[in-house]
């Protein structure tokens, strides 16, 4: 075991973990943040998406030893009151069905809007391609992202 100092949602945490322990398990089991979900464990579904210095990563396959001084943001840290434009748009467009993939979807979409605040439908489709939704709410996801982008423009 090694000791790592990581910044998650603006707070510093000292964690004891094996160097190859995935960030997902550090977040959920050591720090206690349950918003980030386990989906496939192979970085294929996107349920575990978090931000590392504002870039979307799959936390299930990202070792804690690789974080260094980078800042981690989870769904809990996206907006203090849960009122990020994407979170509001998710409700407005009634995106979730089962809801399991939604935190990863929102985190991936937030990274997209950070780099491209006014994406086209094609850009959204391409950016969200790696996030799977078993319920098939892709059209509502796209509509919510477009809605959040229009709010962010104002």
Secondary structure as GFF3:
##gff-version 3
##sequence-region A 1 154
A	DSSP	beta_strand	2	8	.	.	.	ID=ss1
A	DSSP	beta_strand	11	17	.	.	.	ID=ss2
A	DSSP	alpha_helix	23	25	.	.	.	ID=ss3
A	DSSP	pi_helix	26	31	.	.	.	ID=ss4
A	DSSP	beta_strand	49	52	.	.	.	ID=ss5
A	DSSP	beta_strand	55	58	.	.	.	ID=ss6
A	DSSP	three_ten_helix	64	66	.	.	.	ID=ss7
A	DSSP	beta_strand	71	73	.	.	.	ID=ss8
A	DSSP	alpha_helix	75	78	.	.	.	ID=ss9
A	DSSP	alpha_helix	85	92	.	.	.	ID=ss10
A	DSSP	alpha_helix	102	115	.	.	.	ID=ss11
A	DSSP	alpha_helix	121	128	.	.	.	ID=ss12
A	DSSP	alpha_helix	138	153	.	.	.	ID=ss13
###
